[in-house]
Amino acid sequence: MSPPVQEELNGDTAYVSLLHGDRVEFWLYALMLGHRLRQLDQATPRVLLVARPTEDYAAPFLEGMSYKCLQALWEVRPVDLVDAAAADKTRRKRHRYVFTKLRVFEVPYKHIMFFDLDVVVRRDPSELFKVSAPAGMYHGRWDRSEFASHGGLLPQEAFEKDDCVRGCVNAGLLRLDPPVTSVERRELLDEMLREVAKLKEDDQSYLPEQYFLVKQIPNWHHIKVAWNCEVNPRWSVVERHKGNSKLEKCREVIKAELPRDWFELCETQEQLRSVGMFHFSGLWLQPWWYLNMPPTEAHQQLKKQFDKRDPPGMVALAVAEWLLAAQELKESAVFSEDETYCFKQQLGMLERTAEKWWDGVQSCNACGAIQDDYDESCEECEVSAHLARVVERSESATVSTSKGRRQNWDLGGNKKRRQRKKAEKDSMELAESRCRRPSPALRPRIQETFASVNLV
């Protein structure tokens, strides 16, 4: 039998990302990522997967000048959405389409680096092609400090042990090697999609595609935190690193489990400035909220705003770097005249929206998030404080008797579990209800602003 015909690949290496939906800020993220990668490494091709429209899902960036702007910086590859709502644990099902990332295995390149769009790359990432695939930053409860160096193999016990799930990899940055032939790539993807279709409510997760990937693909390697540094304003680097008891007790409301080396990375300004990529994961902070400010002004404001929660200034540095990337794109000559007009129109709309977001709002004293419903704390921090109080009461609550005596009351196991479960449920629902900043009170004004400008 003759060997199978090897389809000629488009190339050896490629940077790949994914855009789906109709949110203008993610279209801007795609342009900024493509431009920054082009600045840092002109030799490596850039491929952007853009989801095709469905009956109930728009795809405005696959047509008109918005599409041509993308083509100026990416090789655009339309793909079909992968809908896996059953695997998404979030109340609003905002992760139902994350399995569309699996389409990366259709891209005909030998070695691939996949990026989420909500990142800002600061150094040439081509060195990551030296890391064996598959690879990603480990995310979970396993202490990797003694075992996993950059590029090191992660043991299976890091992901699962005794039928207990312990971790996954952060899919914001992935090193992957798809099969060489189109037939093998198709077979691998079809097999994965069949497994995705089998996912049920029992398989739900807040990070569904990440846990799925480590189950389907063996032998993962670790990418160090400096190449996928999550910008999380909800944690105090100093207090958390020292093991502050209240923060430890309310960690259940934090979906992301920040690793030890994340805190070590932030111990000095020099280490912080060595970060290769900042990742604005989650809902706590999005860099486009500050588009109405120049980078230096935003840096000063954020440094002051997060002074207590983020003494080294990670949030300020990351947002300022992102704004600098936006400014570089705005001043570049990568677009034609018509494309430039489209880009500046959409950017201007976001700048005006960001400015409106700051009208009449305050900053949460705990995490720095902007809000207008509370005098001191935003909903997430109110939830955290509430959960901490519940846990403290459940450990040892003191109640007054009718005779005026006070006695120590150790709550029973069942009541303790019920209280904790209710507090966690309430906290998650409140936290997830604020999918965008600021609070719902400002959303009508924001929607009015978006409606006033039509996509080109």
Order of alpha helices (4+ residues) and beta strands (2+ residues): beta-alpha-beta-alpha-beta-beta-beta-beta-beta-beta-beta-alpha-alpha-beta-beta-alpha-alpha-alpha-alpha-beta-alpha-alpha-alpha-beta-beta-alpha-beta-beta-alpha-alpha
